[in-house]
Amino acid sequence: MPAYDYRCTACEQVFEVNRSMGATGDEHCPACGGLGARVFSPVGVAFKGTGFHNTDYKPRPKDPSEKPAEKPAASCPASTGAGCAGCSAAE
């Protein structure tokens, strides 16, 4: 049977209850008898290997020795194929 965490709505004490997954009904605080509210906590799951979105679609690491090619600005004559004096894009 799984264990579930509950927090008392009256005294804020957290307590654990073992109950079946299909069980219904309210749980009461063992300290004061107040109504318990279910506490949801994160689950420790690690998706490793292929077949998962976070491993298959990650951006590939870039090679640090490669430099991206500089593109001329749209207003630069070199972008249309014509060169201009002193422009690095014309080379």
PLY file of the C-alpha trace (Angstrom):
ply
format ascii 1.0
element vertex 91
property float x
property float y
property float z
element edge 90
property int vertex1
property int vertex2
end_header
0.00 0.00 0.00
1.33 3.43 -0.85
2.03 6.03 1.81
0.48 9.49 1.39
1.40 12.71 3.18
-1.33 14.88 4.68
-1.22 18.28 6.40
-3.72 19.10 9.10
-5.83 22.13 8.23
-6.15 23.04 11.93
-2.67 22.57 13.44
-0.52 22.36 10.25
1.10 19.09 11.39
2.23 16.82 8.54
1.44 13.13 8.93
1.71 10.03 6.78
-1.10 7.57 6.06
-0.87 4.16 4.37
-3.94 3.56 2.24
-4.88 1.84 -0.97
-4.85 3.84 -4.20
-8.61 3.52 -4.65
-9.52 4.45 -1.08
-11.85 7.39 -0.64
-12.77 9.39 2.41
-11.18 11.96 4.64
-8.11 11.50 6.81
-7.97 13.08 10.23
-4.96 14.40 12.14
-3.69 12.00 14.81
-2.72 14.94 17.07
-5.84 17.13 17.08
-8.42 15.25 14.98
-8.65 18.01 12.37
-9.23 17.34 8.70
-6.11 16.47 6.69
-5.38 17.85 3.23
-3.28 15.83 0.82
0.29 17.12 0.29
1.74 16.70 -3.19
5.52 16.63 -3.48
7.79 16.31 -6.53
8.81 12.86 -7.67
12.45 12.08 -8.33
12.36 10.83 -11.91
15.27 11.10 -14.31
14.68 10.51 -18.02
17.94 9.07 -19.36
18.71 7.56 -22.73
17.04 8.03 -26.06
13.34 8.29 -26.68
12.63 11.28 -24.46
12.03 14.84 -25.62
14.64 16.36 -23.30
17.40 14.07 -24.63
16.47 13.80 -28.31
15.78 17.46 -29.04
18.51 19.22 -27.08
20.56 21.70 -29.06
23.86 20.12 -30.02
26.93 21.65 -28.34
28.86 23.84 -30.74
32.51 23.24 -31.48
34.40 26.11 -29.82
36.96 26.20 -32.68
34.24 27.07 -35.21
33.35 30.73 -35.58
29.98 31.66 -37.01
30.24 33.40 -40.38
29.42 37.05 -40.15
26.52 38.04 -42.37
26.39 41.53 -43.82
23.55 43.76 -42.75
20.59 44.10 -45.12
21.53 47.73 -45.77
25.09 46.78 -46.77
25.79 46.70 -50.54
27.75 43.46 -49.99
24.49 41.67 -49.16
23.38 42.21 -52.77
26.68 41.00 -54.19
28.22 44.45 -54.68
31.21 45.34 -52.56
32.21 48.53 -50.85
35.63 49.84 -49.88
36.71 48.91 -46.38
33.85 46.49 -45.83
34.81 43.11 -44.34
31.69 41.53 -45.85
32.92 42.27 -49.39
35.98 40.03 -48.95
0 1
1 2
2 3
3 4
4 5
5 6
6 7
7 8
8 9
9 10
10 11
11 12
12 13
13 14
14 15
15 16
16 17
17 18
18 19
19 20
20 21
21 22
22 23
23 24
24 25
25 26
26 27
27 28
28 29
29 30
30 31
31 32
32 33
33 34
34 35
35 36
36 37
37 38
38 39
39 40
40 41
41 42
42 43
43 44
44 45
45 46
46 47
47 48
48 49
49 50
50 51
51 52
52 53
53 54
54 55
55 56
56 57
57 58
58 59
59 60
60 61
61 62
62 63
63 64
64 65
65 66
66 67
67 68
68 69
69 70
70 71
71 72
72 73
73 74
74 75
75 76
76 77
77 78
78 79
79 80
80 81
81 82
82 83
83 84
84 85
85 86
86 87
87 88
88 89
89 90
